Amino acid sequence: MDNIVKITVIDRQGTPHELEAPTDMNMNMMELCKSYELPVEGTCGGMAMCASCHLYVVSEHPILERNDDEEAMLDQAFFVKPNSRLGCQIPITNDLDGLRVQLAEVGQ
């Protein structure tokens, strides 16, 4: 199918999960992880107002730059790295085929 990409999500225990993601449903990484019942809360519903979908982009893929809201939220998150992103701010597109991400640790 042309509208499906393969994405690997590494959970917090280091286990990789090979996911198939539709590119024609206007989904983002947070929603994809939730649909596969991976431990991503998405407490704010994808509005970049929490960091419960914080992840690290492991592969080299063309992903949109962080916007101001995402930057502000990551400034308050735990365990932020240069490759940190909010999953809700990464739309699923054909360009993401082969993407590898890792779920960030949960802060206390």
C-alpha positions as CSV (number, residue, x, y, z in Angstrom):
1,M,0.0,0.0,0.0
2,D,1.2,3.5,-0.8
3,N,-0.4,5.1,2.2
4,I,1.4,2.9,4.9
5,V,4.9,3.6,6.3
6,K,6.9,1.4,8.7
7,I,8.1,3.1,11.9
8,T,10.0,1.5,14.8
9,V,9.3,2.7,18.3
10,I,11.7,1.6,21.0
11,D,9.9,1.4,24.4
12,R,11.3,2.4,27.7
13,Q,12.6,-1.1,28.3
14,G,14.6,-1.0,25.0
15,T,12.2,-3.3,23.1
16,P,11.7,-2.3,19.5
17,H,8.1,-2.3,18.1
18,E,7.6,-2.4,14.3
19,L,4.5,-0.3,13.6
20,E,2.6,0.3,10.4
21,A,1.4,3.8,10.1
22,P,-1.2,5.2,7.7
23,T,-0.2,8.4,6.0
24,D,-3.8,9.2,4.8
25,M,-5.4,9.6,8.3
26,N,-3.8,12.9,9.5
27,M,-2.3,11.0,12.5
28,N,0.8,12.0,14.5
29,M,3.4,10.0,16.4
30,M,1.5,10.3,19.7
31,E,-1.7,8.9,18.2
32,L,0.2,6.1,16.5
33,C,1.8,5.0,19.7
34,K,-1.5,5.2,21.5
35,S,-3.2,3.1,18.8
36,Y,-0.6,0.4,19.4
37,E,-1.2,0.7,23.2
38,L,2.4,1.8,23.8
39,P,2.8,3.8,27.1
40,V,2.3,7.3,25.7
41,E,-0.4,9.3,27.5
42,G,-1.0,12.3,25.3
43,T,-2.6,14.0,28.3
44,C,-3.3,17.3,26.5
45,G,-4.7,15.6,23.4
46,G,-1.9,16.7,21.1
47,M,-1.9,20.4,21.8
48,A,1.9,20.6,22.8
49,M,0.8,21.5,26.4
50,C,2.3,18.6,28.2
51,A,5.3,16.3,27.6
52,S,3.6,12.9,28.1
53,C,4.4,12.0,24.4
54,H,8.1,13.0,24.7
55,L,10.3,10.9,22.5
56,Y,13.7,10.9,20.9
57,V,14.2,10.7,17.1
58,V,16.9,8.1,16.6
59,S,17.1,8.0,12.8
60,E,18.0,10.8,10.4
61,H,14.6,11.8,8.9
62,P,13.3,15.1,7.6
63,I,11.1,16.2,10.4
64,L,9.6,19.7,10.8
65,E,11.5,22.0,13.1
66,R,10.1,22.5,16.6
67,N,7.6,25.3,16.9
68,D,7.6,27.8,19.8
69,D,4.9,25.8,21.8
70,E,7.0,22.6,21.5
71,E,10.2,24.4,22.5
72,A,8.4,25.9,25.6
73,M,7.1,22.5,26.7
74,L,10.4,20.7,26.2
75,D,12.0,23.4,28.3
76,Q,10.0,22.1,31.2
77,A,10.3,18.4,30.5
78,F,12.6,15.9,32.1
79,F,15.5,14.1,30.3
80,V,15.5,16.4,27.3
81,K,18.2,15.7,24.6
82,P,19.0,17.5,21.3
83,N,16.9,14.9,19.5
84,S,13.9,15.3,21.8
85,R,10.5,15.9,20.3
86,L,6.8,15.8,21.3
87,G,5.2,13.0,19.4
88,C,2.0,15.0,18.9
89,Q,4.0,17.5,16.8
90,I,5.3,14.9,14.3
91,P,2.7,14.2,11.6
92,I,2.8,10.8,9.9
93,T,3.9,11.4,6.3
94,N,5.4,9.2,3.5
95,D,8.8,10.8,4.3
96,L,8.8,9.0,7.7
97,D,9.1,5.5,6.2
98,G,11.8,3.7,8.3
99,L,11.7,6.3,11.1
100,R,13.1,5.1,14.5
101,V,12.2,6.8,17.7
102,Q,12.6,5.9,21.4
103,L,10.1,6.8,24.1
104,A,11.7,9.2,26.6
105,E,12.0,8.3,30.3
106,V,9.2,9.5,32.5
107,G,10.1,12.2,35.0
108,Q,9.0,12.4,38.6
